[in-house]
Amino acid sequence: MLRIVYFISILFCLVSCTSGSTVPINNRYADFPQVQELKAKTIELDTALFRYPFRVHAWDNKAVVLDLHGTDHYFHAFSYPEFHYLSSFGKRGDAPEEMLSAENFRWSEKGLWILDANKSELTELGFTLSSDTLFRQEVVKLDKAILRALDFVIYEDSTFIIPDYTGDNRFCQVSSEGRLLRKFGVIPSANEEALANSRPALAQAWRSFIDYNPRKGVLVAATQLGEVLEIYNLKDSTHVVCIGPHGEPEFQVAEGYGIPTGIMGFGDVQVTDNAIYAVFQGKSFKDIMESAKRGNKLPDGGQSIYVFSLRGEPLRKYVLDHYVHGIFVDEQRGAIIALDVNMDEPILEYSINCMF
C-alpha cells in the first residue's frame, strides 16, 4: 500500500512540473457519520414529455430537464419550483440548428450552454423577452485536439473545463472560441500497467461526471465506475482524492477499449456553497447481467446520495425511496429535485436539512 501511495505521489510531482497539477491528498472513507432515509414527493406534470430524463438544473425561476433519449427535443423548460411546462428546445436532427446528441447543459448569466458531443460543439441559448422560449446566441466549435467532450463546466465566465479522454491528463481548459488552452491533472490510478500502456482505456474507465462552484473555486469529478470522488480547489491548488469501499474503477482492456468489470458508481454530482452531493449506485455488472438473463431488470439509477464537505470529509448519506440519476440541490429551499427514469412521473422532490 505504501509503495502504491509513493508511486502516485511521485507521478503527480512529475506532472505538476509540466501541467500545473498538485500532489493529491488521498482520503479513504468506509462509512458516513449520519444516515437518513428520505421519502419523495412526486411532482405531477400536465403533459407527458420524457423518455429518459437524465439531468436537471434550475436557475432563478426556471428549471430545465435534459431527456437523453428525447424523441423530438432533448430539453424541456419549466417554471421553478412549480414545474409548469414552458417549452421544449434542442430539436433532434442533423440540420445546422439541430442536435445529434446532448450530454449536459449549464446555466450562465445570459441563458444556458448546451453540449452536443457528436457535433463537437457548445451552443449558448438565451431566453426571449417572454421568458418561455429560447434562441441561439452563439455556437462554439471545439478544438479537434479535444477527444469527444462528454461533460463540461463554465470556468471564470470566459472558458470551459472539459474532461480529457486521451488518458494523458484529467481536464482540458478551453477558450470561449473553443481552442484548447492547456491540460491539467492526471488520473489518480494505482494501476501502473494501465498508466504505462493503456491510457485511453484507463480514461474510458475513469469517465467522470463533473461540477464546478465558481464562488468556492471547487471542481469535482465523480467516477461513473468504482467509487472515487476528486476535489480540485482551483483557488488554492489543492487536490483531494476520496476513495470509497469499492475502490477505483475496475476494467479489462479489449482491442484498446476499457470494458467495465466492477460496479456502476456515481451517477451525478453537484457542488453547492456548503457541500458536495453525489448520487451513488453500487450495482455490480455481474448482478446487472444475471438479472437481465433472468428477465428481471434491476431499477435504473442510484438509491443513495452521498454528501461530502468541500474538503472531502464524508458528512451524510441519504437513502432514497426511488432510484434516481440527475439531481439538483436547492439548499435555500432545503430540497433536492431528482429524476427517476423508472417512473411515468419522473420528477421528485426530497426535503432535506442542510445543516451539517
C-alpha positions in Angstrom: 0.0 0.0 0.0 2.8 2.4 0.9 4.5 1.6 -2.4 1.3 2.5 -4.3 0.9 5.8 -2.4 4.5 6.6 -3.0 4.2 5.8 -6.8 1.1 8.1 -7.1 2.9 10.9 -5.2 5.9 10.7 -7.5 3.7 10.6 -10.6 1.8 13.7 -9.5 5.0 15.5 -8.7 6.4 14.9 -12.2 3.2 16.0 -13.8 3.0 19.2 -11.6 6.2 20.4 -13.1 4.7 20.5 -16.6 0.9 20.9 -16.2 0.4 22.9 -13.0 -1.1 19.9 -11.1 -0.6 19.3 -7.4 0.1 16.2 -5.3 -3.3 14.7 -4.3 -4.3 14.0 -0.7 -5.8 10.5 -0.5 -8.8 10.3 1.7 -10.3 6.8 2.2 -13.7 6.5 3.7 -15.7 3.5 4.8 -19.0 5.0 6.0 -20.8 8.2 6.8 -21.4 9.6 10.3 -25.1 10.3 9.5 -27.5 8.1 7.6 -31.0 9.5 6.8 -33.9 7.9 4.9 -35.9 10.3 2.6 -39.3 9.9 1.1 -40.1 11.7 -2.2 -43.0 13.9 -3.2 -43.9 13.3 -6.8 -44.2 16.4 -9.0 -47.2 15.8 -11.3 -46.8 17.3 -14.8 -49.7 18.3 -17.0 -48.1 16.7 -20.1 -46.1 13.5 -21.0 -42.7 14.5 -22.3 -39.9 12.2 -21.2 -38.2 9.0 -22.4 -35.1 9.1 -20.3 -34.8 12.2 -18.1 -31.2 12.4 -17.1 -30.2 15.8 -15.9 -32.0 18.7 -14.1 -30.6 22.2 -13.3 -32.6 25.2 -12.0 -31.7 28.9 -12.1 -33.8 31.7 -10.6 -37.4 30.8 -11.5 -36.7 28.3 -14.3 -35.7 24.6 -14.4 -34.6 22.6 -17.4 -34.6 18.8 -17.8 -32.3 17.0 -20.3 -34.1 14.0 -21.8 -31.2 11.9 -23.0 -33.3 9.8 -25.5 -35.8 12.5 -26.4 -37.9 11.7 -29.4 -38.2 15.3 -30.8 -36.3 17.5 -28.4 -33.6 17.0 -25.8 -34.5 19.8 -23.4 -37.7 20.9 -21.6 -38.1 24.1 -19.7 -40.4 24.6 -16.7 -41.2 27.2 -14.1 -39.4 26.6 -10.8 -40.3 25.4 -8.3 -43.8 24.7 -9.6 -42.7 22.8 -12.7 -45.3 24.2 -15.0 -44.3 23.4 -18.6 -42.9 26.3 -20.6 -41.3 25.0 -23.8 -39.1 22.4 -25.5 -35.9 23.0 -27.4 -32.7 21.4 -28.7 -34.5 19.7 -31.6 -33.2 16.3 -32.5 -31.8 16.0 -36.1 -28.8 16.7 -38.3 -29.7 20.1 -39.7 -27.4 23.1 -38.8 -29.6 24.2 -35.9 -30.5 20.7 -34.7 -28.6 18.4 -32.3 -27.2 14.9 -32.9 -26.7 14.3 -29.2 -27.0 16.0 -25.9 -24.7 15.4 -22.9 -25.3 18.1 -20.4 -26.1 21.8 -20.0 -25.1 24.7 -17.8 -26.8 27.9 -16.8 -24.9 31.2 -17.4 -25.8 34.8 -16.7 -27.3 35.3 -20.2 -29.1 31.9 -20.6 -27.6 28.5 -20.8 -25.0 26.4 -22.7 -25.7 23.0 -24.2 -23.2 20.4 -25.3 -23.5 18.2 -28.5 -20.7 15.6 -28.4 -21.5 14.2 -31.9 -21.2 17.7 -33.5 -18.3 18.6 -31.1 -19.9 22.0 -30.3 -21.2 24.1 -27.4 -24.2 26.3 -28.1 -25.3 29.3 -25.9 -29.1 29.9 -25.8 -30.9 32.9 -24.5 -34.5 33.4 -23.3 -36.8 35.6 -25.3 -38.5 38.6 -23.6 -41.5 36.4 -22.8 -39.0 34.2 -20.9 -40.6 30.9 -22.0 -38.7 30.1 -25.2 -35.0 30.2 -26.2 -33.0 31.3 -29.2 -29.4 30.6 -30.3 -26.9 33.3 -29.4 -23.5 31.6 -30.1 -22.1 28.4 -31.4 -18.6 27.3 -30.4 -16.8 24.5 -32.4 -14.5 22.6 -30.1 -10.8 22.1 -30.9 -10.0 18.9 -32.8 -7.4 18.1 -30.1 -10.3 17.5 -27.6 -11.3 13.9 -27.7 -15.1 13.6 -27.6 -16.4 16.0 -24.9 -18.9 14.2 -22.7 -19.3 16.9 -20.0 -18.3 20.5 -19.3 -18.4 23.3 -16.8 -18.1 27.1 -17.3 -14.9 28.5 -15.7 -14.4 32.2 -14.9 -17.3 33.1 -17.3 -14.9 33.0 -20.3 -13.5 29.5 -20.6 -14.7 25.9 -20.3 -13.3 22.9 -18.5 -13.9 19.6 -20.2 -12.7 16.1 -19.2 -9.7 14.7 -21.1 -10.3 11.2 -22.5 -6.9 10.7 -24.0 -5.7 9.5 -20.7 -2.7 11.9 -20.6 -4.4 14.4 -18.3 -7.7 14.8 -16.4 -9.1 18.0 -17.8 -8.9 20.4 -20.8 -9.2 24.1 -20.3 -10.9 25.6 -23.5 -11.2 29.2 -24.6 -14.6 30.8 -25.3 -13.7 30.3 -29.0 -13.3 26.5 -28.5 -9.5 26.5 -28.6 -7.6 24.2 -26.3 -5.6 26.3 -23.9 -4.0 23.8 -21.6 -4.4 20.4 -20.0 -4.1 19.7 -16.3 -4.4 16.9 -13.7 -3.7 13.2 -14.2 -5.8 10.1 -13.4 -5.1 9.2 -9.8 -4.9 5.4 -10.5 -2.7 2.9 -8.8 -2.9 0.7 -11.9 0.7 1.0 -13.1 0.1 -1.3 -16.1 -2.7 0.8 -17.5 -0.9 4.1 -16.8 2.1 2.8 -18.8 0.3 1.0 -21.7 -3.4 1.6 -21.9 -4.1 5.3 -21.1 -7.1 5.7 -23.5 -8.8 2.6 -22.0 -8.0 3.9 -18.5 -9.6 7.2 -19.3 -12.7 5.5 -20.5 -13.0 3.5 -17.3 -12.4 6.7 -15.3 -15.1 8.6 -17.1 -16.4 11.1 -14.5 -19.4 13.4 -14.1 -18.2 16.9 -13.1 -19.4 20.1 -11.5 -17.9 23.4 -10.5 -18.8 26.1 -8.0 -17.3 29.4 -9.1 -17.8 31.1 -5.7 -15.7 28.5 -3.9 -13.4 27.6 -6.8 -14.2 23.9 -6.3 -14.2 21.5 -9.3 -15.4 17.9 -8.6 -15.2 14.7 -10.6 -17.2 11.6 -9.6 -16.3 8.3 -11.4 -19.1 6.5 -13.3 -17.4 3.2 -12.3 -16.0 2.4 -8.9 -16.1 4.8 -6.1 -13.7 7.7 -6.4 -14.5 11.4 -5.9 -11.9 14.0 -6.8 -12.0 17.6 -5.4 -9.8 20.2 -7.1 -9.7 23.6 -5.4 -8.7 25.9 -8.2 -8.1 28.8 -5.9 -5.5 27.2 -3.6 -4.4 24.4 -6.0 -5.2 21.6 -3.5 -6.4 18.2 -4.8 -8.2 15.6 -2.6 -9.0 12.1 -3.8 -11.8 10.4 -1.9 -11.8 6.6 -2.3 -14.7 4.6 -1.1 -15.1 0.9 -0.2 -15.4 -0.2 -3.9 -12.1 1.5 -4.8 -11.1 2.8 -8.2 -12.8 1.7 -11.5 -12.3 -1.9 -12.5 -12.0 -2.8 -16.2 -10.4 -5.1 -18.7 -8.7 -3.9 -21.9 -10.1 -5.4 -25.1 -9.0 -4.0 -28.5 -7.9 -0.8 -26.9 -11.2 -0.2 -25.1 -11.9 -0.3 -21.4 -14.6 -2.9 -20.6 -16.1 -2.4 -17.1 -16.0 -5.4 -14.7 -16.7 -3.9 -11.3 -19.6 -1.7 -10.3 -21.7 1.2 -11.5 -20.5 4.1 -9.3 -21.6 7.7 -9.2 -24.5 9.0 -11.4 -24.4 12.7 -10.9 -22.6 15.3 -8.7 -23.3 18.9 -7.6 -21.1 21.3 -5.7 -23.0 23.9 -3.6 -21.6 26.6 -1.4 -21.6 24.2 1.6 -21.2 20.7 0.4 -20.8 18.1 -2.4 -23.8 15.9 -3.3 -23.3 12.8 -5.4 -25.7 10.1 -6.5 -24.3 6.6 -5.9 -25.4 3.3 -7.4 -23.1 0.5 -6.3 -24.7 -2.2 -8.5 -22.1 -4.8 -9.9 -22.1 -5.6 -13.6 -22.3 -9.2 -12.7 -25.6 -8.7 -10.9 -26.9 -6.5 -13.7 -26.2 -9.2 -16.3 -27.5 -12.0 -14.2 -30.7 -10.2 -13.5 -31.1 -9.4 -17.2 -30.7 -13.1 -18.1 -33.5 -13.9 -15.7 -35.7 -11.3 -17.3 -35.7 -9.3 -14.1 -34.1 -6.0 -15.0 -32.7 -4.0 -12.0 -34.0 -0.5 -11.4 -32.0 2.1 -13.3 -30.2 4.7 -11.2 -28.9 5.0 -7.6 -30.7 4.9 -4.3 -28.2 6.8 -2.3 -26.9 10.4 -2.2 -23.6 10.9 -0.6 -22.8 14.3 1.0 -19.2 15.4 1.5 -17.6 18.6 2.8 -15.8 20.8 0.3 -12.6 19.3 1.7 -13.8 15.7 1.1 -14.9 14.7 4.5 -17.9 12.3 4.5 -20.9 14.1 6.2 -24.1 12.3 5.4 -25.7 9.5 3.4 -29.3 9.9 2.2 -31.1 6.7 1.4 -33.9 7.3 -1.1 -37.2 5.5 -1.8 -36.5 5.8 -5.5 -33.7 5.1 -7.9 -32.5 8.3 -9.5 -30.0 9.7 -11.9 -29.8 13.5 -12.1 -30.2 15.8 -9.1 -30.5 19.5 -8.4 -29.8 20.6 -4.8 -31.6 23.7 -3.7 -30.1 24.5 -0.2 -32.1 27.7 0.1 -35.4 25.7 -0.1 -34.0 22.7 1.7 -34.9 20.5 -1.3 -33.3 18.0 -3.7 -35.0 17.7 -7.1 -34.3 14.2 -8.5 -35.1 12.3 -11.7 -36.4 8.7 -11.7 -36.3 7.2 -15.2 -38.2 4.1 -14.0 -41.4 6.2 -13.3 -44.1 7.7 -15.6 -43.9 10.8 -13.4 -40.1 11.1 -13.1 -39.6 14.4 -11.3 -39.3 14.0 -7.5 -38.7 16.4 -4.6 -37.0 15.5 -1.3 -36.9 17.7 1.7 -33.5 17.9 3.4 -31.8 19.5 6.4 -28.8 21.4 5.0 -27.2 21.9 8.4 -24.1 19.6 8.9 
